[in-house]
Amino acid sequence: MFQFQESKKMIEKISNPFRAIKNFLSKTAFITLLVFPSFAASEEINIYSHRQPFLINPFLEAFTKKTGIETNVVYSTKGLAQRLKAEGQNSPADVILTVDIGRLYVYADMDLLAKIDSKKLIENIPEHLRSDDNTWFGLSKRSRIIVISKTRVKPNTILRVEDLAKPELKGKICSRPGSHVYNRALMASIIATHGPEYATKWASGLVGNLARRPQGNDRAQVKAIYEGQCDIAIINNYYYGKLKYSKDANQRAWAEELSLIFPNQGNGDRGAHINISGGGIAKFSKNKQNAIRFLEFLSEETAQKLYSEINFEYPVNPNVRPLETLDSWGEFKEDQIPILKIALLSRQAQKIIDSVGW
């Protein structure tokens, strides 16, 4: 892997579109895995990825082994959409990969994605997990679950995400900031189900039940339960897997303190809120057919199983079973709200989050 300074020097040597945004890139915290020396040949694809290198590399290796198509990747936590916009028609990017619907929709909203003609993607990915114009597709699922202390919270105290606003839970909940994309998407799902007035009341009740100010990431909430700072938290399901099977004995101990709740599972209830990782094709891709082949590969059995094996995520392809480890946590019913609706309600969700101080 290139070091940052080496990557930066190489980027400065690349063609004019890259020079035009050199100052922008120097201010952006990104890691380049493979820097494009020139526009890709026909048997290469260039990927702009929000997904971390260790999570994406096994997919790239499997794809190249199957197809012979090489992959070049630029990874960044932020700034890639702005970079793609600045590059315009001269961009070398073919594929965009993101880790949640909020970031993925940014590309669609900025008109940076191409429409994709793929029968395979339509067959492999359910309608509520892809755009209505076929510009982006969900590639894996993660559920926003509730975790509770095994010893301090009675079973059935919480059955629905709505229960988190109950006054009897005052001082018992820990949460990362509501403005984080995972919580913002959850907030959007509440709006989609109940409307903004109820959602505001719910968010206010949740904030009133917090044991401490919102802080940290999902792992930090689990640690806080272990340390007795709170009894209840909201996390993505894969964090539980990462902790339970961690090489760090301390983190395994945190996970042992927990019971998992997939909320809203009752008869007639909507199911647990889910988010996606997903992808699309850059609007000015020079290698659209190979880029489509890559997305199709990610929707097929080999890659869908990798999502579970590497990161404890659930397949979007209904014909692929999750990892046995995931199954052991229990099957669950998922919310069928179109993930596009979650993206469209994101701004309204943020306004509510700001108004209640989450």
N, C-alpha and C positions, 0 to 999 in steps of 0.2 A: 504494500500500500504506500502511495506517495505521502510524504510529509506535506503539511500545509504550504510551507514556503516554496517547496519544489513545485507543487501543483500551481501555485500562483504564478511562478515564473513561466511555466509552460502555457498557462492560459493567456499571458500577455503576448505570446508569440503567435497565437491563433489568429485567424483571418479578421478582417475589419469589423464585422458585427460584434465580435468578442471585445475588440479594443474599445468600441463605443461604450461598453458598459463596464470597463475595467474598474473605474472608480466605485461603481455600485458594488461590484463583486468584492472589492477589497474591504468593504464594510459589512459584508454578509458572512455570518459564521457558517461556512460549509466545508465539507470534506470531499475532495475529488478522488474517487476510486480509480477511474481511468479517464484521462483527459483526451478529448477527441483531437487527433492530430490533423484531421481534415474531415470534410463531409464523408459520411459513411459510404462504404461500398455496398453493392447490392446484397451481399451476404453478411451484413452487420446491421445491428440496430443500436441506436443511441437512446438511453433511458435517463430521464430526469426523475429522481426518486426521493420521496420523503421517508421511505422505509429504510431503516438502519442497515448498514452493510452486512452485518452478520446474519440478519434476517432474510436478506434478498439473495445472497450468494448461492445458497443451495438450489434455488430456483433457476438461476442463470446457468449453473453448471449442468443441471438436468436438461434444460432447454437446448443448450448447445450440443450436448451429447446426443439428443434425439434428432435434432434438425441440421446440425453443422453450422448454424447461424451464430456468429460471435456477438457478444454484447459489450457495450461501453456504457459506463454508469457515472453520472454525477449525483452525489447525495447531498442534500441540504435540509435543515430543519425549517428554514424559511427563505423567502426571496426567490424561489424558483419560478413562480408564476410571473413575477415582475421581470425576471430575466428573460423568460420566454416571450413576453410581450415586447420587450426592448429589441430582441433579436429579429422579430417579425419573420418575413419570408426567408431570411437567411439563416434561421435557426437550424442547427443540426439535429434537434430533438425529434425522436420518433414516438416514444412512449412516455406517458406520465403515470407515475404510481404514487398514490397518497395513502395515508393511514386512517382517514376518517372522511365522512361525507362533507363536513364543513370545508376542509381544504380542497377536496375534489370539486365541489361546486364552485369554488373561486375560479377555477380554470374555465368551467362552462360559462359562468357569468361574464368573464372577460373575453369570451368568444375565442378561446385558444384551442378548442378541441374539434376534431373532424368527426363527421358522421361515419359510423362503422357499419358496413354491410357484412354481417356474419350470422348465418343460420345457426352455427354451433353455439355462439354466445347466447343467442336468444333461447336455444333449447336448454342450455346448461344453467342459466341464471334466471331465477324467478322475476316476474315483472316488477314486483315492489322493490327489488334491489338493483334496478337499473333505470337510466333516464328514459323518458318517453320519446326522445328523439335519437336514441342509440349513440349518444356521444360519450357516455361513460357507463361503466359496469362495476357493480360490487364484486369483489373477488374472494373475500372472506368475511365472516361475521364474528362479532364479539358482543356479549350481553353485558349490560350494566346491571350488576347484581348487588344485593345487600348482604353484608357479612355482619355477624353478631358474635358476641362472646358466648362461648358454650356454657360458661359457668354463671354469668350474670344476667342473661336475658332468657326468659322462659320461651319454649317453643310456641309458635303461633302468635307471639306478641305482634309480629309484623308479617302480614301476608301480601300487602300491596304497597307499591311505592308511595301511594297516597297516605299510608299510615305514618310515614316519617314526619308528618306535620301534627300528629296527635300531641296534645299538651302533656300527657303523661310521660312523654319521652324527653322532657326538658332536661338539658344538660347531659344527654347521653350520646349525642351524635358527633362524629368527626367528619370533615369533608375538605377536599381540596377546593380552591376557589371556584365559584360558580361560573366564572368567565372562561374557564378552560373548555376546550371544544367538546370534551366528553360530557361534562355537566350541562353545557349549553344545549347539546343535542337532546339530553334527557328533558331539560326544561321545554324544549320545542315539542317533544312528544306529549307533555302534559297540556300544552296549549292546544295541540291538534286534537286531543281527546276531550278536553273539558272547556276550552275557551280561555281567553286571556284573564278574565276576572277571577275565575277559580284558580288559575295557574299562579296569579299574583298572591292570592290568599295562601295557597299551598307553600309557595316559596318563602313567604313571611313566616309561616309556622315552622318550616324547616330551619330557618335561620334562628328562630327563637329557641330551638331545641339543641343548638350547637353547644358542645362542651368547651370549645375554644374557637378563636377566629379561624376562618378558612385558611389553610396553608398546606404546603408540601404536595407530593404526588400521591397516587393510590397506595403505593407501598407504605408511605408515611402514616396513612390512616390505619393500616393493619398494625403497624408497630405501636401506634397510640392505643389501640385496643389491648394489645399484649401488655403494655405498661400501665393499663388501668386509667388512662386519661379519658377514655370514653368506652362505650359498649357496642356502638353500631357505626357502620360506615358504608359508603357506596363506592364500589370499585368495578373495573372491567374484569371479567371472569379470568382472563389469562394471567392477571397478576397473582391470583391465588395459586395457579399452577406453577408460576415461576418461583414463588415462595415455598410452596410445599415440596418441590423437587430441587430446591437450590442446593448448591455445594456448601453454602454457608449454614452451619448448624443453627445459628441465631435466627436466621430467616425462616428456617423450617419450624422452629419453635413458635414463631409468630403465627404461622399458618395453622399449627395444631390447636391454637386457642380458638379457632373460628368454626362456626357453622355457616353454611351457604344458604341463601334464600334466592330462588328465582321468583321474583314477585309477579303478582297478577295472574296466577295460574288457576283460579277458581272457575267453575262452570259459568260460561257467559262473559268472563273477563277477557281482556284484550291480549294478555300475554306479556312477557318481559320485553322491555325496550332493548333494541339492538342497534348497533352502529356497524359500519363496514370499513374495510380497507378496499380500495378500488383503483381503477385505472382507465385511461383513454388514450387516444392517438392524437399527437400534436397536429394542429391544423395544417401546418406546412411540412409535414413529414415527407422525406424523400424516399422512404422505404415502407409505404403503407401496408403492402401485402405481408411483408415479414413482421411488421409491427402487429398486425392482426393475428398472425400465427402465434405470436408470443402471448397475447391476451387469451387466445383460445386455449393455448397450453395451460395457462394459469387457471382456467375453468375446468380442466380435465382431472381425472382421478389422481394421477401422480402428484400434481401440484396441490390439489385440494387436500390430500393427505399430509403433504409437507406443512401446510399452514397449521394443522393440528400438532404435528410432531415437533415443529420448531418453536411455536409460539402459543400453543394451547388455544388456537382460534377454531371456530366452527366452519365447515364447508358451506359455501353458498349453493353448490350443486346438490340438489336433493337426492341424487342417486349415489352420493358418496357418504359413507358413514363416518362420523367423527372418530378420533382416536379413542381406544378403549378407556383410557384415563378420563377423558371428557365424559364418556358415557357413564362412568362410575359415579360422577357427581349428580347424575339423574337427568332424565330427559325433561325438556321444558317446552312450553308453548311460547312462540315468539309473537310480538306485536306485528301485525300485517300492514301497519301504516306505510304507505310508500315512502321510501327513504328520501325521495325528492322533496316531499312535503316537509320533512324535518329540516332540510337545507333551506327551504324557502321561509321557514319560521324562525330561522336562526337570529336574525336581527331583532325581531320582536322579543325573542327569548332573552337576548342580552339586555334589552331595555328593562325587562322585569327584574333580571338578576341585579342590575345596577340600582334599581329603585328600592330593593329590599336589603341591599348590602351583603349579598352572598359572595 
